[in-house]
């Protein structure tokens, strides 16, 4: 996956879309931070817990989601993908509930 993202970032730079290329680079960096080498079921669970519960980091969940599809255990990978999708939706909803000071408004 990374080689395709690198190619995309290079292509965007050549087209003069530097902001977009920087964003792709940032996503790759986040994916590395978020998931490193996700080799086991426990690695995925730890990464998801960290991204959602402790950091509330939507981009990190997207990075984990991207690594879930090609995971060796296809069924588990698909469930991780769905879970990340649900958690991203919840983070979006939680963001809507916050006021300008970052506090939740009910």
N, C-alpha and C positions, 0 to 999 in steps of 0.2 A: 504494500500500500504506500509506503513512504516514497518509493521511487516515482510513483505516479504523482504524488503531491509535490515532489521536488520539480518534476517536469512541468506541472501546472504552474507553480510559482515562477519558474524561469520563463514560461510562455507569457504569463501576465506581466512580468518585468519588461520583456521585449516589446509588448504592446503598449508600454507606458502606464500600466495599471499597477503602480508601485504600492498603493495602499492595500489593494486586494492581494497582491503577492505577499506583503508583510503579514496580512491576516492568515494566509495559508501557512506561512512559516510559523506564526504564533500557534496555530492549531497543532502543527506537528510537535512543537515544543511542549504544549499542554498534554498531548497524547503521551509523550515520553515521560513527563512528570507524573501523569495520572496513572499510567498503567505499566510503565517499564515493560518487563517481560511477563505477560499474563499467561502463565503456563498451566495453572491448575484452577479448579473450581474455586478454591479458597482465595486465590489471588484476585479473581473477579469480584467475589463477595466483599473482600477488604477494600478494593478500589471503589466499588459502588458506595459502600458505607461511608468511606472517607469523603467522596465527592458530594454526596447528598446530605448526610447528617452533620458533618463537621465543617464543610466549606461552602455548601450551597452553591456549587460551581457547575453551571449548566454546560460549559464548554468541556469540562473534564468528563462529564457523563456522555457527551457526544463522542469524545475520543474513545472512551471505553466501549461504547456502542459500535464504533467502527471496527474495533478489534474483536468483537463478539461473533460476528457473522462467519469469519473463516476459522473459528475455533474448531479443534479436532472433534469435540463432542457436539455435533450439529444441533441436536435437540436443546442442549444446555445453552449453546450460543444464541439460538433463536429466542429462548426465554430471557436471557440477559438483555438481548436487543429490545424485547417488548418491555421489560422492566425499566430499562433506561429511558425508553420513550415515555412511559407513564410518569417517571420521576421528573423528567424535563418538563412535562405538562404541569406537574404540581409546582415546580419552581417558578414557572411562568405565572401561575395563579397566585402563588405567595407574593410575587413581585407586585402584582396588581393590588394586593391588600396593604402594601406599605405606603406610609405617607412620605413626605419629602425628607423627614428626619430619619427614615429607615425603620420607624416603629410600625408594628402591625396595627391596622385600624379594622375593627370588626363591625 
